[in-house]
Amino acid sequence: MRTSPTAPDRTRPPAPGSLRPFHLPEIASARLAGGLPLRFIPDRRIPLVSGVLVLATGEAGVPVEQAGLAGLAGDALLSGTRHRSGVELAEALEARGTSFRVSTGWDASTVAFTCTAERLPETLALLAEVVREPAFPADEVERLRRQRLAALAQRRADPSDLADDVADAVLYPEGHPWARGILGTEASVTALEPGALAGWAEAALRPGGGGLVLAGDLSLEEAEARVAEHFGDWGGAPPSPPPLPEVVLPTPRRISLRDRAGAVQSELRIVHPGPPRNTPDFAALQVANAVLGGSFTSRLNLNLRERHGFTYGARSGFTFRRRGGEFTFSTAVGTEVTGAALRETRSEMTAFVADGPTEEETARARDYLAGVFPLRMETAAQLASRVAELLSLGLPDDTHHRYRDEIRGVTRDAAHAAIRTHLDPDRAPVVLVADGAVVRSELEALDLGPVEAA
Amino acid sequence: MLRILAERHRLDNGLTVVLSPDPAVPVVAVNLWYGVGSKHERPGRTGFAHLFEHMMFQGSKHVPKNRHFELVERAGGSLNATTWFDRTNYFETLPSHHLELALWLESDRMGHFLEALTPETLENQQGVVLNERKERYENQPYGDWDERMLRHLWPPEHAYHHTVIGEARDIAAATLDDVADFFRTFYVPNNAVLTLAGDLEPGPALEAVTRWFGDIPRGEAVPAVPGVVDPGPWVEGTPRETVEADVPLPRVYLGARIPSFADPDFPAVDLATSILGDGRASRLYRRLVRERKIARDAVSFAFPLVHGRTMMLSWITGYPGADPAELEAALVAEVEGLADVTPAEVDRARALSETRFLSQVAKLSTRADLLSMNQLLFGDAERLNTEVERLRAVTADDVRRVAHAFFRPENRALVTYLPREDRG
């Protein structure tokens, strides 16, 4: 076989080039007469427009005995308006080649769509109708309630979802909205009065504190004019949610065990309160977490998956919310290696918080985070989502523009200081969904705290 | 007006290279289409293209086994591959400064796969594929629907007669020589299109591709697809089959032969299929699911295949105890009823197709795949720029005409699944 004189060295993976520049388009900002903020990013490459309406309301504003109300109201927005039934609405959206996706969060909720540029005016008209004139037909609300109850039952049956829910109940005090899952509870959803939805929507579905994001093939002037047609006179603001109760970690730290007799795998969680999104330590924590458990080559993944073969994947992460946040470590391991896996996890976490990352690990994490960041910002739809997140979290418009530089500016010492400040492995509750008969004694032998039934 | 740029080049060894720069984000999508699919398989050797796709992740001379996924994941990227009737594709999306990693991985397995091929890896992957066949086709409710339908829609001498996954005995009987032979015949640069889309400069990108792929020798011309190309426009005779199986609910599948994806009438047939059963305003959903409440769900789609003809598939699932004859009659009536579609229905189906298509173009990974497809099947990567025009040129008259021509009794096959009577 003749080889070319410029045959490359195939014996090892080629080294990457240097990180390529990323020029995020400017975000234009405006405000409609009634108070709805507008954010706009042009993208003329493809004749599509993506929009996200952000509403500064969510499940955190709902009293615990009505948990699920905001989400159910959100789901039911597509069930009908004062002018058309749910069926007619679905047909109207399809006729324009689009659909609405509603998502209810703790502090913010969204309605998102993508349509061709020429169908934007009609799509915005339907969006206004859905959000400003929902009808909440009783039979549809009932159907959605049943669906929500079925989803809750499914969560109990899925060991991973169950572990997440138990961890929430352990970490947060009773009365804290995050102690329950975002869907609500079986008791609260069963007790929901369909009549309550209209009252909720009237007060909560208001522009103040939120905004409409448009990204795509149009100009700022067109965007303002189109939105003003249907939202110009839309005013008011949702009520502020009550303050969040304080989260105090119990002492001594305990291991909470939800028994699943005969389980082949143990779901393991380690949780800890975390800072809100606007923490000055955000970039440093991202870098530190990437090294600890936030990438394939992280300490936790390499230990638990590559070295010991305990699991297909182990990850840690900070969830940064508008008000507060949390740290979660999560994995599923074979029942018979549960004690060993927890021991290794604790050992990695403790060593990491004590000593911090190495220079090399920090450099690799910076490169990785800066490298993957643009992967979620390719399309106008993704851009609209990313800007909507800024509105939901109350962050300045240039947050994403600064991200890569901030990440690349994180030093080894800063990453170490940040993780030491925000994570205390000795106090972080441990949660397991596992076969108690098999694992209880090995958990007790680890001497990490009392093992309690969850 | 869509104006995706695509420069085309051909290396000395026949590799077609499509370069589509887009500087918006520092991301690059790498996409490789080999002109080999299940249609190239001979009787007794079905399932080879798909088995081969598995083999290609088992390492090549310089890339250790299982390292493909890990290396791309470490770089923050994603990757996968799929096998289909007409082709096999391999693709990854990465931060653009990792482009050479992708070129190394793809060129090493294009040029140096055989050196890493061992009896152990073959046996191992035969086991994996046989398991996949069991899980997704044999043990899944309705899992073998396509196997049954294809046998009715295509004569044995047509390449679409057998499934992509292939026959279990053929997969099990594959020898090392069979696999090596398959590789040497089809996995050659002159049978491949490599597309790069995203943050790249054409000059340096072409230089990099030439550096990594240039020393792979050209292969022989790829043999023609065996058998008959065009078995005619109609199935003839309305073959039907009833299957009692471990399924929870009765379901009726209907298939019809339609003009190939490359035929000027395909867009009209595609819209007809969408009017029939795509979305909640479609005829099947509106009339059978919502109004008459005899079906729980309805599906309808056309396969974009190019070997002579292609097919439309549709199915509806009934409620427990439903009368299969009533279900079949209802589905057939809607299929035949497409001879009277309205312009509003055509507009709706067109709007859905447009948004979907443009969303695929917006994303680099699917853009690269569309470019490779248009280059390999049509010799023109930039053909994607006129897709919307082709959709907009379809009139309600066109849709009625093709519905009348192809959605008729002489051109359908029916497969009905019934829950097995409980004999316990």
HADDOCK unambig.tbl for C-alpha pairs under 7 A between the chains (distance, minus, plus):
assign (segid A and resid 3 and name CA) (segid B and resid 215 and name CA) 5.54 0.50 0.50
assign (segid A and resid 4 and name CA) (segid B and resid 215 and name CA) 5.26 0.50 0.50
assign (segid A and resid 6 and name CA) (segid B and resid 211 and name CA) 6.49 0.50 0.50
assign (segid A and resid 7 and name CA) (segid B and resid 211 and name CA) 6.38 0.50 0.50
assign (segid A and resid 7 and name CA) (segid B and resid 215 and name CA) 6.48 0.50 0.50
assign (segid A and resid 8 and name CA) (segid B and resid 211 and name CA) 6.38 0.50 0.50
assign (segid A and resid 8 and name CA) (segid B and resid 212 and name CA) 6.30 0.50 0.50
assign (segid A and resid 10 and name CA) (segid B and resid 62 and name CA) 6.28 0.50 0.50
assign (segid A and resid 11 and name CA) (segid B and resid 62 and name CA) 5.54 0.50 0.50
assign (segid A and resid 13 and name CA) (segid B and resid 101 and name CA) 6.20 0.50 0.50
assign (segid A and resid 14 and name CA) (segid B and resid 100 and name CA) 6.28 0.50 0.50
assign (segid A and resid 14 and name CA) (segid B and resid 101 and name CA) 5.73 0.50 0.50
assign (segid A and resid 16 and name CA) (segid B and resid 97 and name CA) 5.65 0.50 0.50
assign (segid A and resid 16 and name CA) (segid B and resid 98 and name CA) 4.95 0.50 0.50
assign (segid A and resid 17 and name CA) (segid B and resid 97 and name CA) 4.76 0.50 0.50
assign (segid A and resid 17 and name CA) (segid B and resid 98 and name CA) 6.49 0.50 0.50
assign (segid A and resid 18 and name CA) (segid B and resid 97 and name CA) 5.96 0.50 0.50
assign (segid A and resid 19 and name CA) (segid B and resid 97 and name CA) 5.64 0.50 0.50
assign (segid A and resid 20 and name CA) (segid B and resid 26 and name CA) 5.81 0.50 0.50
assign (segid A and resid 20 and name CA) (segid B and resid 96 and name CA) 6.94 0.50 0.50
assign (segid A and resid 20 and name CA) (segid B and resid 97 and name CA) 6.24 0.50 0.50
assign (segid A and resid 21 and name CA) (segid B and resid 26 and name CA) 6.69 0.50 0.50
assign (segid A and resid 22 and name CA) (segid B and resid 25 and name CA) 5.98 0.50 0.50
assign (segid A and resid 22 and name CA) (segid B and resid 26 and name CA) 6.03 0.50 0.50
assign (segid A and resid 46 and name CA) (segid B and resid 2 and name CA) 6.34 0.50 0.50
assign (segid A and resid 46 and name CA) (segid B and resid 358 and name CA) 6.86 0.50 0.50
assign (segid A and resid 46 and name CA) (segid B and resid 362 and name CA) 6.38 0.50 0.50
assign (segid A and resid 90 and name CA) (segid B and resid 280 and name CA) 6.77 0.50 0.50
assign (segid A and resid 91 and name CA) (segid B and resid 280 and name CA) 6.74 0.50 0.50
assign (segid A and resid 91 and name CA) (segid B and resid 281 and name CA) 5.09 0.50 0.50
assign (segid A and resid 94 and name CA) (segid B and resid 348 and name CA) 6.31 0.50 0.50
assign (segid A and resid 94 and name CA) (segid B and resid 352 and name CA) 6.55 0.50 0.50
assign (segid A and resid 95 and name CA) (segid B and resid 347 and name CA) 6.95 0.50 0.50
assign (segid A and resid 95 and name CA) (segid B and resid 348 and name CA) 4.13 0.50 0.50
assign (segid A and resid 95 and name CA) (segid B and resid 351 and name CA) 6.42 0.50 0.50
assign (segid A and resid 96 and name CA) (segid B and resid 348 and name CA) 6.56 0.50 0.50
assign (segid A and resid 96 and name CA) (segid B and resid 351 and name CA) 5.63 0.50 0.50
assign (segid A and resid 97 and name CA) (segid B and resid 348 and name CA) 6.71 0.50 0.50
assign (segid A and resid 97 and name CA) (segid B and resid 351 and name CA) 4.27 0.50 0.50
assign (segid A and resid 97 and name CA) (segid B and resid 352 and name CA) 3.90 0.50 0.50
assign (segid A and resid 97 and name CA) (segid B and resid 355 and name CA) 5.84 0.50 0.50
assign (segid A and resid 98 and name CA) (segid B and resid 352 and name CA) 6.90 0.50 0.50
assign (segid A and resid 115 and name CA) (segid B and resid 355 and name CA) 6.11 0.50 0.50
assign (segid A and resid 116 and name CA) (segid B and resid 355 and name CA) 6.03 0.50 0.50
assign (segid A and resid 296 and name CA) (segid B and resid 73 and name CA) 6.82 0.50 0.50
assign (segid A and resid 296 and name CA) (segid B and resid 74 and name CA) 5.87 0.50 0.50
assign (segid A and resid 297 and name CA) (segid B and resid 74 and name CA) 6.72 0.50 0.50
assign (segid A and resid 368 and name CA) (segid B and resid 75 and name CA) 6.76 0.50 0.50
assign (segid A and resid 368 and name CA) (segid B and resid 76 and name CA) 6.45 0.50 0.50
assign (segid A and resid 371 and name CA) (segid B and resid 95 and name CA) 5.44 0.50 0.50
assign (segid A and resid 372 and name CA) (segid B and resid 76 and name CA) 5.64 0.50 0.50
assign (segid A and resid 372 and name CA) (segid B and resid 95 and name CA) 6.19 0.50 0.50
assign (segid A and resid 374 and name CA) (segid B and resid 25 and name CA) 6.06 0.50 0.50
assign (segid A and resid 374 and name CA) (segid B and resid 26 and name CA) 6.60 0.50 0.50
assign (segid A and resid 375 and name CA) (segid B and resid 27 and name CA) 6.43 0.50 0.50
assign (segid A and resid 378 and name CA) (segid B and resid 25 and name CA) 6.05 0.50 0.50
assign (segid A and resid 378 and name CA) (segid B and resid 363 and name CA) 6.64 0.50 0.50
assign (segid A and resid 379 and name CA) (segid B and resid 362 and name CA) 5.69 0.50 0.50
assign (segid A and resid 379 and name CA) (segid B and resid 363 and name CA) 6.04 0.50 0.50
